[in-house]
C-alpha cells in the first residue's frame, strides 16, 4: 500500500478500522489504542497505535480521507469521491466492533465533519493527529501525475496488448534463438 501511494497508482483502498482484529476474536491490531485489552493480550497493549492516515500522507497519497460507519450517507459520498479521484485514494473507515471494541458512543460524541480538504500537506498531517475530536471527511486531495500514465504515456497495456498467438510466436522465437547459443 505504501508503494502504491508513493507512486500515485490509480486505485482506491478502503480500510475498515475497528482498532482490533474483531473477526478473529478481538486480538489487538496495529491501530489498537495503547492499553487495549483483548483475548490475545489481557494485560493490555503496550504499543502506541499506528496512524494509517499520517502514514498514507507521508507515503504521498494524493487523496486521504476518514469515514465513519455511523454516518453512512457521508461515508458513501466519500467512497464515490475517492473512486472518481484520479490517483491513489485511501479511506480509513472507523467501524466499531460491538463485541470487542464498542466505540459507538465515543465516536458519536467526537466525530466532526471536515468541510473541505487541507490545501497544505502539513495542515492535513496536523488534522489527522487530532485527539480532542475525530475529524471525518477528506483531509488531503491533490492532483498529481498518475503512475501508469507516467510510465506508459498514451499506450494502454490492456487495449494494446499482443494477441495470444503473437505472444506464443515471440516466445518460440526467443527460445529458438537461445538454443542456438
N, C-alpha and C positions, 0 to 999 in steps of 0.2 A: 504494500500500500504506500509506503514511503517513496519508493521509486516511481510509482505511478503518479503521485502528487508532484514530485520533483520534476518529472518530465511533462506534466500537464497532459497526461493521457486523457482522451475524451471518454471518460467513464464516470458513473455516479456510484458512490459507495454509501450505503445506509447501514449504520451500526446500531443495533438495539442494545442500549446500555442500561442494565438494571443494577450495576455495581456488584454483581455476583454471578456465578455460574448457576443460575436458578434451575435450568433444565436438568442439571446433573446433581441435584440435592443441596444446592446452596453453598458450594465452596467459594472462598474469596477469589476475586479476579483482579487483574491489573488496575481496574477502576474502583475497587472497593475502598471505602474510607479506612484510614488508619484506625485500628481498634475494632473493626468489623468482626463479629463472632459468627461462626457457622460451623457446620459439622466437620469440616476439614481443619478448622483452626478454632477450637472452643475458647482458647485463651485470648483470641483477637489478633488481627493482622498487625504486624509491626512495620509494614511498609507504608510509605506515602503513596497515595493513588496517582496513577498516570493520568495526565490531562490530554485526552486524544485531540481536543480542539487545538491546543497550543502546539502539539506535535505536528498536526497537519499544516498549520500556519507556518511553522519553522521549515517544514519539508517543501513548501512552495505551492500548496494547493491554491487554485485560483477561485474556489468557491468553498466557504466553510460556514456551516450552519448547525444550529441545535434546534431540535423539536421536542415536543412532549406528547406522549401518548394520551394524556388527559386533555389535550387541545387538538382534537382530530382535524377540524377544518383548517387550522393554522398549519398543522403538520402536512396535510395533503397539499396545501399551496406551496410549502417549502419543497416537497418532493417534485412537484411539477416544475418549479423554478430551477431546481438542481438538474433535472433531466434535460431541460431546454438550454442550460448553460453549456457553452462550447468550451470544453476543457475538463479538468478534474474537479468533481464536486463531491464534497463529503458532508454527510448529515449525521450527527450524533443524536440519537433518539433516546430521551430519558423514558424508561419504561419500567415502572415499579414492579417488583415481584411481590405479590400479595402474601406469598407463603414465606419467603426467605429474606426479603429486604423491602418491606412495605413502606415506601416513601411518599405515598399519595398525599397525605395531609401536609407534609413538609413541602413537597413540590407545589401543591395548590396554593400554599401561602407565600411562597418565594418566587414563583415564576413571573417574569415580566417580559412582554414582547418588545423586541427592538424594532423601531420604526424603519430604520434604513441601515445598510452596512457601513462600517467604518471606511473612510477613504484612505487611511494610512494603516499599514501593517502593525505598527506599534500600538495604535489605538485599539485595533482588533485584539491584539495579544493581551492588552490590559483588560479588556472587556471579558475575555474568556476565562480570566483568572479571578473574577469577582466571586466572593463568597457570601456577601450580605444579601444578595438577590441571585436568582438564577435566570439570567437573560436567555431568551429563546428567539430565534429568527436567524437572519443572515448576518454573520459577523463580518465577513470579508468577501468581496466579489470584485474580481479584476479581469480584464480582458488581456490575454497574452497568447502568443503562438501555441498552437496545439501540436503535440509531439508528432503525430502521424503526418500532419501537413508539412511540418518542418523536414521530416525525414523523406517523405515520398513526393512532396510538391503536388503536382496535378495528377500524378499517376495513382490509380486506385488498385491495390493489390488483390482485391476481391473481383472487381469488374474486369481488370486487365490481366488476369492470370492466364497462364498457359493451359491448354487443354490437357486432359489426362494422357491422351495419345502422344502429344508433343513432349510432355514431361518424361514419359517412358522412353521415347526415342532419344532424348538427350542423355538420359541415364545410361542407356545401352551404348551410346556413342562414347560417353566418358569412360565407361568400364572397358570397352574395347581398346580405347587409346591407352588406358592404364596397363592392360595386359600385355601390350607390346613393348613396355619399358624394360 
